[in-house]
Amino acid sequence: MFTGLVETTGSVISLEPRGESARLTLKVGAMAAELADGESVAVNGCCLTVTSKDEAAQTACFDLLMQTLKVTSLGDLQTGSLVNLERAMAMGARFGGHFVQGHVDATVKILDWSAHGQDHRLEVEIP
């Protein structure tokens, strides 16, 4: 579970195709020291599992299955792209957002994005 609040940003080092999957390597900064293999991290809101990390290089790797590539925009990331990162909630920790699972069902087409004073309206087409 996640709060939906961005903890920090990272950047894409590589997105390597591997048959019917891909390996995403991110520069995650100081967060690398706090990650463990098998831990969940929301990357641009999508729950991914850490498959390896390099604390000295401040990187973490994630394997993306075909379904993840199909229903998210993660497969479109380019080297250097910035991504939003959030570690999973800790039991008993305070949260200031919402309960978010990070499971993605589909990508949507943005039809309109407009400002209304300090508010914004987003209109999307759901498949």
C-alpha positions in Angstrom: 0.0 0.0 0.0 1.1 3.5 -0.8 -0.1 7.0 0.2 0.1 8.3 -3.3 2.4 11.1 -2.2 5.7 11.4 -4.1 8.6 10.8 -1.8 11.4 11.7 -4.2 12.2 11.6 -7.9 14.6 9.3 -9.7 15.9 9.1 -13.3 16.0 6.3 -15.8 19.4 4.9 -16.5 18.2 2.2 -18.8 15.1 0.2 -20.0 16.4 -3.0 -21.6 14.1 -5.3 -23.5 14.4 -9.0 -22.4 12.1 -11.1 -24.6 8.6 -10.6 -23.3 9.8 -8.4 -20.4 12.1 -5.5 -19.7 14.6 -4.5 -17.0 14.2 -0.9 -15.7 17.3 0.5 -14.0 16.7 3.8 -12.1 19.0 6.2 -10.3 17.2 6.4 -6.9 19.6 8.5 -4.9 19.8 8.0 -1.1 16.7 5.8 -1.3 18.9 2.9 -2.5 20.3 2.5 1.1 16.8 1.9 2.4 15.6 -0.6 -0.3 15.8 -4.4 -0.1 15.3 -7.0 -2.8 11.6 -7.9 -3.0 10.5 -4.6 -1.7 7.6 -2.7 -3.4 8.2 0.8 -4.8 5.7 2.9 -6.6 7.3 4.2 -9.8 5.1 6.9 -11.4 2.3 5.4 -9.3 2.8 1.8 -10.5 3.8 -0.8 -7.9 7.1 -2.5 -8.9 9.3 -5.0 -7.1 13.0 -4.3 -6.5 14.9 -7.1 -8.1 18.4 -5.7 -7.2 20.1 -2.6 -6.0 23.5 -1.1 -5.9 23.9 1.1 -2.9 27.2 2.7 -4.0 25.8 3.6 -7.4 22.5 4.6 -5.8 20.5 2.5 -8.3 17.7 0.0 -8.2 16.4 -2.5 -10.9 12.9 -3.6 -11.6 11.7 -6.3 -14.0 8.6 -5.2 -16.0 6.4 -8.0 -17.3 4.5 -7.6 -20.6 1.2 -6.8 -18.9 2.9 -3.9 -17.0 4.4 -2.6 -20.3 0.9 -3.0 -21.9 -1.2 -1.1 -19.3 1.3 1.6 -18.2 3.4 4.2 -19.8 6.6 2.8 -18.2 7.6 1.2 -21.5 7.8 4.7 -23.0 10.5 5.9 -20.6 13.7 7.1 -22.1 17.2 7.4 -20.6 17.2 10.4 -18.4 13.5 10.6 -17.9 12.4 11.6 -14.4 10.1 9.3 -12.4 8.2 9.8 -9.2 9.2 7.4 -6.4 7.4 6.3 -3.2 8.3 3.4 -0.9 5.5 1.3 0.5 3.8 2.4 3.7 5.3 1.1 6.9 2.9 -0.5 9.4 1.9 2.1 12.0 3.3 5.0 10.0 1.4 8.3 9.5 0.1 8.9 6.1 -1.1 12.2 4.6 -2.5 11.0 1.3 -4.8 8.1 0.5 -4.6 4.3 0.5 -3.2 3.5 -3.0 -2.4 0.0 -4.2 -0.4 1.0 -7.2 -2.0 -1.6 -9.4 -2.7 -0.2 -12.9 -5.7 -1.4 -15.0 -5.2 0.7 -18.2 -3.8 3.8 -19.7 -6.1 6.6 -20.8 -6.2 9.2 -23.5 -6.1 12.8 -22.2 -8.9 14.7 -23.9 -8.5 18.0 -22.1 -6.4 19.7 -19.5 -7.5 23.1 -18.4 -6.9 25.6 -15.6 -9.7 27.1 -13.6 -8.1 29.6 -11.2 -5.8 27.5 -8.9 -7.7 24.3 -9.8 -7.2 22.1 -12.9 -9.7 19.9 -14.8 -8.5 16.8 -16.5 -10.8 15.0 -18.9 -9.8 11.5 -20.0 -11.1 8.8 -22.3 -11.3 5.4 -20.5 -10.9 2.4 -22.8 
